């Protein structure tokens, strides 16, 4: 009980400080829907579906029909504070060398999600319910991309980790998000997706140009299930600095709504500090430090662990958007890597097309008994085509050097093709 009380105090402190520090700026009309987390959150994804994007093909008949749908969604949001969206992700991958005979994979992710602003709509302190029904699996009898990453032999830099074979249809997100202080501080409480808030940044998403874990989710940070009971508090102190804290059920399992794990009292906790040159640039131009700690999971036999991570991104022009992230852990809490770093660049060649290139490195956690695993490296390149307003296609190429669990192979090529539908 004492340990939990201390943790709650750490989580609540950032919100209290943010509320006491009144930032001297006016909220811009173009940033009325602020959120606590990154681009994988329910509310940001719904906002993205309402954006009028440039696309390679814009058939007049289809454009008119779809515009009526988007107008209906916007009207629903404006008049009733209700937002809704659907996202589907499909990924095919093939590897040049694997452990076993199957060298290709097909995976899918589906999300039906919504929010409902029930309190303070149109003010600086809105409150809303956020929910998401999610499903992830392989397609047919094929391997899933995350399983193919295991067959390649990667220990930390999985080539398709997000596309799981065993994420049953689940109410993955169901929480109350309350913003304060002109939407510069807030809390989220309920069933949360940890990757929306923990070390969140512009490239911690499935929707940009990277698929390998090196670039999407820092392998030195402990994780828990998508849909963990928990709480997050974040807030700005002034115009440039923010602080935050968060806590999650450390035993939650993705695709499994099991309240019993919460009673075990084993937690994933984190605090963060960040800087941005201006609050309205925080989504792209930022430097963030995160310290995390996770309790030992006694029933699972996983020791406690801790570590830290730094992530930064800076949009240097309308076309060039580079980022850098690195981290260190003590190797506990079931993390994939003790040390890791990645650097990448997204370059917009046309309003409807973007090139992404990145390099990643990781020192995997070696088993307690067994040989020391070698360092892994990955070079990934992709090219995103926005075919229609709600449909994109992404050819992807990964070069993985020294997969740690496949010591007889020095390098593996993984080619892939990803499609995303947003409605």
VEXDREN-2710 file (C-alpha; in Angstrom, 1 decimal):
% VEXDREN-2710
k/r/px/py/pz
1/UNK/0.0/0.0/0.0
2/UNK/2.9/2.4/0.8
3/UNK/4.5/1.6/-2.5
4/UNK/1.3/2.3/-4.4
5/UNK/0.7/5.6/-2.5
6/UNK/4.1/6.9/-3.4
7/UNK/3.6/6.0/-7.0
8/UNK/0.2/7.8/-7.1
9/UNK/1.9/10.9/-5.6
10/UNK/4.5/10.8/-8.4
11/UNK/1.8/10.5/-11.0
12/UNK/-0.3/13.4/-9.6
13/UNK/2.6/15.8/-9.0
14/UNK/3.0/16.8/-12.7
15/UNK/-0.7/17.7/-13.0
16/UNK/-0.6/19.8/-9.8
17/UNK/2.4/21.8/-11.0
18/UNK/0.9/22.3/-14.4
19/UNK/-2.3/23.7/-12.9
20/UNK/-0.4/26.1/-10.7
21/UNK/1.7/27.4/-13.5
22/UNK/-0.5/29.5/-15.8
23/UNK/1.2/29.6/-19.3
24/UNK/1.0/33.0/-20.9
25/UNK/-0.3/32.2/-24.3
26/UNK/-3.6/32.1/-26.1
27/UNK/-5.0/28.9/-27.5
28/UNK/-4.9/28.9/-31.2
29/UNK/-8.1/28.0/-33.2
30/UNK/-6.1/25.4/-35.1
31/UNK/-5.1/23.5/-32.0
32/UNK/-8.4/23.1/-30.1
33/UNK/-8.1/19.3/-29.8
34/UNK/-5.0/18.7/-27.7
35/UNK/-4.2/15.3/-26.4
36/UNK/-1.9/13.8/-23.7
37/UNK/-0.2/11.2/-25.9
38/UNK/1.2/10.5/-29.3
39/UNK/-0.3/9.8/-32.8
40/UNK/-1.5/6.3/-31.9
41/UNK/-4.2/7.7/-29.5
42/UNK/-7.9/7.4/-30.3
43/UNK/-8.5/11.1/-30.6
44/UNK/-5.5/11.9/-32.8
45/UNK/-6.5/9.0/-35.2
46/UNK/-10.0/10.3/-35.4
47/UNK/-8.8/13.8/-36.2
48/UNK/-6.5/12.3/-38.9
49/UNK/-9.5/10.8/-40.7
50/UNK/-11.1/14.2/-41.0
51/UNK/-8.0/15.8/-42.7
52/UNK/-8.4/16.5/-46.4
53/UNK/-5.2/14.9/-47.6
54/UNK/-3.7/15.1/-51.1
55/UNK/-3.8/11.8/-53.0
56/UNK/-2.6/10.4/-56.2
57/UNK/-6.1/9.5/-57.4
58/UNK/-9.2/11.5/-56.8
59/UNK/-12.1/10.1/-58.9
60/UNK/-14.9/12.6/-58.9
61/UNK/-17.7/10.2/-58.1
62/UNK/-15.8/8.5/-55.2
63/UNK/-14.6/11.8/-53.9
64/UNK/-18.2/13.2/-53.7
65/UNK/-19.5/10.1/-52.0
66/UNK/-16.7/10.0/-49.5
67/UNK/-16.9/13.7/-48.9
68/UNK/-20.6/13.3/-47.8
69/UNK/-19.4/10.7/-45.3
70/UNK/-16.6/13.0/-43.9
71/UNK/-19.1/15.9/-43.7
72/UNK/-21.5/13.7/-41.7
73/UNK/-18.6/12.8/-39.3
74/UNK/-17.7/16.4/-38.9
75/UNK/-21.3/17.4/-38.3
76/UNK/-21.6/14.7/-35.7
77/UNK/-18.5/16.0/-33.9
78/UNK/-19.5/19.7/-34.1
79/UNK/-23.1/19.2/-33.0
80/UNK/-22.8/16.3/-30.5
81/UNK/-19.1/16.0/-29.6
82/UNK/-19.1/12.5/-30.9
83/UNK/-16.2/11.2/-33.1
84/UNK/-15.8/7.8/-34.8
85/UNK/-13.3/6.2/-37.0
86/UNK/-12.2/2.9/-38.5
87/UNK/-8.6/1.9/-39.3
88/UNK/-7.3/-1.3/-41.1
89/UNK/-3.7/-2.2/-41.6
90/UNK/-2.5/-5.1/-43.8
91/UNK/1.1/-6.2/-44.1
92/UNK/2.8/-8.8/-46.3
93/UNK/6.5/-9.6/-45.7
94/UNK/9.1/-12.1/-47.1
95/UNK/12.5/-12.9/-45.7
96/UNK/15.6/-14.0/-47.5
97/UNK/16.7/-16.4/-44.7
98/UNK/14.8/-17.9/-41.8
99/UNK/14.9/-20.6/-39.2
100/UNK/12.6/-23.2/-40.6
101/UNK/10.8/-23.4/-43.9
102/UNK/8.2/-20.6/-43.9
103/UNK/9.7/-17.4/-45.2
104/UNK/6.7/-15.1/-45.7
105/UNK/4.0/-13.6/-43.5
106/UNK/0.6/-11.9/-43.7
107/UNK/-0.8/-9.8/-40.9
108/UNK/-3.8/-7.6/-40.2
109/UNK/-4.9/-5.0/-37.6
110/UNK/-8.4/-3.6/-37.3
111/UNK/-9.5/-0.7/-35.1
112/UNK/-13.0/0.6/-34.6
113/UNK/-12.8/3.6/-32.2
114/UNK/-14.5/6.7/-31.0
115/UNK/-14.7/9.5/-28.5
116/UNK/-17.5/11.5/-26.9
117/UNK/-16.9/14.9/-25.4
118/UNK/-19.4/15.0/-22.6
119/UNK/-17.9/17.8/-20.5
120/UNK/-16.7/21.4/-21.3
121/UNK/-17.1/21.1/-25.0
122/UNK/-15.7/24.2/-26.7
123/UNK/-13.8/25.2/-23.6
124/UNK/-10.2/24.9/-22.3
125/UNK/-11.2/22.0/-20.0
126/UNK/-13.0/19.4/-22.0
127/UNK/-13.6/15.9/-20.8
128/UNK/-14.3/12.9/-23.0
129/UNK/-14.7/9.2/-23.1
130/UNK/-12.3/7.4/-25.5
131/UNK/-12.8/3.8/-26.6
132/UNK/-11.3/1.4/-29.1
133/UNK/-12.2/-2.2/-30.2
134/UNK/-9.1/-3.8/-31.7
135/UNK/-8.1/-7.0/-33.4
136/UNK/-4.7/-8.3/-34.6
137/UNK/-3.9/-11.6/-36.2
138/UNK/-2.2/-13.5/-39.0
139/UNK/-4.2/-13.9/-42.3
140/UNK/-5.2/-17.5/-43.0
141/UNK/-2.7/-20.2/-42.0
142/UNK/0.3/-17.9/-42.7
143/UNK/2.8/-16.7/-40.2
144/UNK/2.1/-13.3/-38.8
145/UNK/4.8/-10.6/-39.4
146/UNK/5.9/-10.7/-35.7
147/UNK/6.3/-14.5/-36.0
148/UNK/8.4/-14.0/-39.1
149/UNK/10.6/-11.6/-37.2
150/UNK/11.2/-14.4/-34.7
151/UNK/12.0/-16.9/-37.6
152/UNK/14.5/-14.3/-39.0
153/UNK/16.2/-14.6/-35.6
154/UNK/15.9/-11.1/-34.2
155/UNK/16.0/-10.7/-30.5
156/UNK/15.3/-6.9/-30.2
157/UNK/14.7/-5.5/-33.7
158/UNK/11.7/-7.5/-34.8
159/UNK/10.9/-6.7/-38.5
160/UNK/7.0/-6.8/-38.0
161/UNK/6.4/-6.8/-34.2
162/UNK/3.1/-4.9/-34.2
163/UNK/1.3/-7.6/-36.3
164/UNK/0.7/-10.2/-33.6
165/UNK/-1.0/-13.6/-34.2
166/UNK/-2.8/-13.7/-30.9
167/UNK/-4.5/-10.4/-30.2
168/UNK/-8.1/-11.4/-29.9
169/UNK/-10.9/-8.9/-30.5
170/UNK/-10.9/-6.8/-27.4
171/UNK/-12.1/-3.5/-25.9
172/UNK/-8.5/-2.4/-25.9
173/UNK/-9.1/1.2/-24.8
174/UNK/-11.8/2.6/-22.6
175/UNK/-10.9/5.7/-20.5
176/UNK/-11.9/9.1/-19.4
177/UNK/-9.6/11.9/-20.6
178/UNK/-9.9/15.3/-18.8
179/UNK/-8.0/18.3/-19.9
180/UNK/-7.4/21.5/-17.9
181/UNK/-5.8/24.9/-18.0
182/UNK/-6.6/25.8/-21.6
183/UNK/-5.9/22.2/-22.6
184/UNK/-2.2/22.4/-21.5
185/UNK/-2.6/19.7/-18.8
186/UNK/-4.7/16.7/-18.2
187/UNK/-5.3/13.2/-17.0
188/UNK/-6.4/9.9/-18.6
189/UNK/-7.8/7.1/-16.3
190/UNK/-9.1/3.7/-17.3
191/UNK/-8.1/1.0/-19.8
192/UNK/-5.2/2.5/-21.7
193/UNK/-2.8/1.7/-24.6
194/UNK/0.6/2.3/-22.9
195/UNK/2.3/3.0/-26.3
196/UNK/0.1/6.1/-26.7
197/UNK/1.8/7.8/-23.7
198/UNK/5.0/6.1/-22.8
199/UNK/8.0/7.7/-24.7
200/UNK/5.4/8.9/-27.2
201/UNK/6.7/10.8/-30.2
202/UNK/5.7/11.5/-33.8
203/UNK/7.2/8.2/-35.1
204/UNK/5.8/6.0/-32.4
205/UNK/3.0/4.9/-34.7
206/UNK/2.1/2.3/-37.3
207/UNK/1.0/4.9/-39.8
208/UNK/4.3/6.5/-40.9
209/UNK/7.0/4.9/-43.0
210/UNK/8.7/2.5/-40.5
211/UNK/7.7/-1.0/-39.5
212/UNK/10.8/-2.4/-37.6
213/UNK/10.6/-2.1/-33.9
214/UNK/13.9/-0.1/-33.8
215/UNK/12.0/3.0/-35.0
216/UNK/8.4/2.5/-33.7
217/UNK/8.9/1.3/-30.1
218/UNK/12.1/1.6/-28.1
219/UNK/13.3/-2.0/-27.3
220/UNK/14.9/-0.9/-24.0
221/UNK/11.6/0.2/-22.5
222/UNK/9.4/-2.2/-20.5
223/UNK/6.0/-2.9/-21.9
224/UNK/2.6/-4.2/-20.7
225/UNK/-0.5/-5.3/-22.5
226/UNK/-2.4/-3.0/-24.8
227/UNK/-5.5/-2.3/-22.7
228/UNK/-3.9/-2.0/-19.2
229/UNK/-5.7/-0.4/-16.4
230/UNK/-3.8/2.7/-15.4
231/UNK/-3.6/6.5/-15.2
232/UNK/-1.6/9.2/-16.9
233/UNK/-1.0/12.8/-15.9
234/UNK/0.9/15.4/-18.1
235/UNK/1.1/19.1/-18.1
236/UNK/3.0/22.2/-19.4
237/UNK/4.8/24.4/-16.9
238/UNK/5.1/27.6/-19.0
239/UNK/5.1/27.6/-22.8
240/UNK/8.1/25.2/-23.4
241/UNK/8.5/22.6/-20.7
242/UNK/6.2/19.8/-19.7
243/UNK/6.3/17.0/-17.1
244/UNK/4.3/13.8/-16.8
245/UNK/3.8/10.6/-14.9
246/UNK/2.0/7.3/-15.6
247/UNK/1.3/4.0/-14.1
248/UNK/-0.1/0.7/-15.6
249/UNK/-1.1/-2.8/-14.5
250/UNK/2.2/-4.6/-15.2
251/UNK/0.5/-7.9/-15.9
252/UNK/-2.1/-6.9/-18.4
253/UNK/-2.2/-9.0/-21.6
254/UNK/-3.1/-7.7/-25.0
255/UNK/-6.4/-9.0/-26.3
256/UNK/-7.5/-10.2/-22.8
257/UNK/-9.8/-8.1/-20.6
258/UNK/-8.8/-9.8/-17.3
259/UNK/-9.3/-7.7/-14.1
260/UNK/-7.6/-10.2/-11.9
261/UNK/-4.1/-9.1/-13.0
262/UNK/-4.8/-5.7/-11.5
263/UNK/-5.2/-7.3/-8.0
264/UNK/-1.6/-8.6/-8.2
265/UNK/-0.4/-5.0/-7.5
266/UNK/2.6/-5.1/-9.9
267/UNK/3.1/-1.9/-11.8
268/UNK/4.8/-0.3/-14.7
269/UNK/5.6/3.3/-13.8
270/UNK/7.3/6.2/-15.6
271/UNK/8.0/9.9/-15.3
272/UNK/9.0/12.2/-18.2
273/UNK/10.3/15.7/-18.8
274/UNK/10.2/17.4/-22.2
275/UNK/10.9/20.6/-24.0
276/UNK/9.5/22.2/-27.2
277/UNK/10.3/25.7/-28.6
278/UNK/6.5/26.5/-28.6
279/UNK/3.5/24.6/-27.3
280/UNK/1.9/24.4/-30.7
281/UNK/5.0/22.7/-32.1
282/UNK/5.2/20.0/-29.5
283/UNK/4.0/17.3/-31.8
284/UNK/7.0/17.6/-34.2
285/UNK/9.7/19.7/-32.5
286/UNK/10.6/18.2/-29.1
287/UNK/13.2/16.6/-26.8
288/UNK/11.9/14.2/-24.2
289/UNK/13.5/12.2/-21.4
290/UNK/11.7/9.2/-19.8
291/UNK/12.6/7.2/-16.7
292/UNK/10.7/4.0/-16.1
293/UNK/10.5/1.3/-13.5
294/UNK/8.6/-2.0/-13.5
295/UNK/7.9/-4.2/-10.5
296/UNK/8.9/-7.9/-10.5
297/UNK/6.1/-10.2/-11.8
298/UNK/6.2/-13.0/-9.3
299/UNK/3.8/-15.4/-11.0
300/UNK/5.4/-14.9/-14.4
301/UNK/8.9/-15.2/-12.9
302/UNK/10.1/-11.9/-14.5
303/UNK/12.5/-9.8/-12.4
304/UNK/12.0/-6.1/-11.8
305/UNK/13.7/-3.6/-14.0
306/UNK/14.3/0.0/-14.8
307/UNK/15.8/2.3/-17.4
308/UNK/15.7/5.5/-19.3
309/UNK/15.1/6.8/-22.8
310/UNK/15.5/9.9/-24.8
311/UNK/13.6/10.8/-28.0
312/UNK/13.8/13.9/-30.1
313/UNK/12.4/15.0/-33.5
314/UNK/12.6/18.3/-35.4
315/UNK/10.8/19.3/-38.6
316/UNK/13.6/21.2/-40.2
317/UNK/11.5/22.1/-43.3
318/UNK/8.1/21.3/-44.9
319/UNK/9.8/18.3/-46.5
320/UNK/12.5/17.0/-44.1
321/UNK/11.5/15.5/-40.7
322/UNK/14.4/13.7/-38.9
323/UNK/14.3/12.0/-35.5
324/UNK/16.7/10.3/-33.0
325/UNK/15.9/8.1/-30.1
326/UNK/18.1/6.0/-27.7
327/UNK/17.7/4.2/-24.4
328/UNK/19.3/2.1/-21.7
329/UNK/18.0/-0.5/-19.3
330/UNK/19.3/-2.8/-16.6
331/UNK/18.0/-5.8/-18.6
332/UNK/15.2/-6.6/-16.2
333/UNK/11.4/-6.5/-16.6
334/UNK/11.5/-8.7/-19.7
335/UNK/12.9/-5.9/-22.0
336/UNK/14.3/-6.9/-25.4
337/UNK/17.5/-4.8/-25.2
338/UNK/19.9/-3.3/-22.7
339/UNK/21.0/-0.5/-25.1
340/UNK/19.5/0.7/-28.3
341/UNK/19.6/3.7/-30.7
342/UNK/17.9/4.7/-33.9
343/UNK/18.0/7.6/-36.3
344/UNK/15.7/8.3/-39.2
345/UNK/14.4/10.8/-41.7
346/UNK/11.0/11.2/-43.4
347/UNK/11.3/13.2/-46.6
348/UNK/8.1/14.4/-48.3
349/UNK/8.8/14.3/-52.0
350/UNK/5.3/15.3/-53.0
351/UNK/2.2/16.2/-51.0
352/UNK/1.0/12.6/-51.5
353/UNK/4.3/10.8/-51.3
354/UNK/7.1/10.4/-48.7
355/UNK/10.4/8.6/-48.4
356/UNK/11.5/7.2/-45.1
357/UNK/15.1/5.9/-44.2
358/UNK/16.4/4.8/-40.8
359/UNK/19.3/3.0/-39.1
360/UNK/18.9/1.2/-35.8
361/UNK/21.2/-0.7/-33.4
362/UNK/20.4/-2.8/-30.3
363/UNK/22.3/-4.8/-27.7
364/UNK/19.8/-7.6/-26.8
365/UNK/19.4/-8.9/-23.3
366/UNK/21.1/-12.3/-23.2
367/UNK/19.5/-15.2/-21.4
368/UNK/20.6/-15.9/-17.8
369/UNK/22.0/-19.3/-19.0
370/UNK/23.4/-19.4/-22.5
371/UNK/25.7/-17.6/-24.8
372/UNK/25.9/-13.8/-25.0
373/UNK/23.7/-12.5/-27.8
374/UNK/25.5/-10.4/-30.4
375/UNK/24.5/-6.8/-31.3
376/UNK/21.8/-6.3/-34.0
377/UNK/21.6/-3.7/-36.7
378/UNK/18.9/-2.7/-39.2
379/UNK/18.6/-0.4/-42.1
380/UNK/15.0/0.3/-43.3
381/UNK/13.8/2.2/-46.3
382/UNK/10.2/2.7/-47.5
383/UNK/8.2/4.9/-49.8
384/UNK/4.6/5.9/-49.0
385/UNK/2.0/6.5/-51.6
386/UNK/-1.3/8.2/-50.6
387/UNK/-3.5/6.6/-53.3
388/UNK/-6.8/7.9/-52.1
389/UNK/-7.7/10.2/-49.2
390/UNK/-8.2/7.2/-46.9
391/UNK/-5.9/4.6/-48.5
392/UNK/-2.1/4.5/-48.6
393/UNK/0.4/1.9/-49.9
394/UNK/3.9/1.4/-48.6
395/UNK/6.6/-0.8/-50.2
396/UNK/9.2/-1.5/-47.5
397/UNK/12.7/-2.9/-47.4
398/UNK/14.7/-3.9/-44.3
399/UNK/18.3/-5.1/-44.2
400/UNK/19.0/-6.8/-40.8
401/UNK/22.6/-7.5/-39.9
402/UNK/23.6/-10.1/-37.3
403/UNK/20.2/-11.4/-36.1
404/UNK/21.1/-12.4/-32.5
405/UNK/19.2/-15.6/-32.4
406/UNK/20.3/-16.8/-35.8
407/UNK/24.1/-16.9/-35.3
408/UNK/24.8/-18.9/-38.5
409/UNK/23.4/-16.0/-40.6
410/UNK/25.2/-12.6/-41.0
411/UNK/22.4/-10.7/-42.8
412/UNK/18.8/-11.0/-43.8
413/UNK/16.6/-9.0/-46.3
414/UNK/13.0/-8.5/-45.4
415/UNK/10.8/-7.0/-48.2
416/UNK/7.2/-6.0/-47.4
417/UNK/4.1/-4.2/-48.7
418/UNK/1.7/-2.4/-46.3
419/UNK/-1.7/-0.9/-46.9
420/UNK/-3.7/1.3/-44.5
421/UNK/-7.4/2.1/-44.8
422/UNK/-8.8/5.0/-42.7
423/UNK/-12.5/5.9/-42.7
END
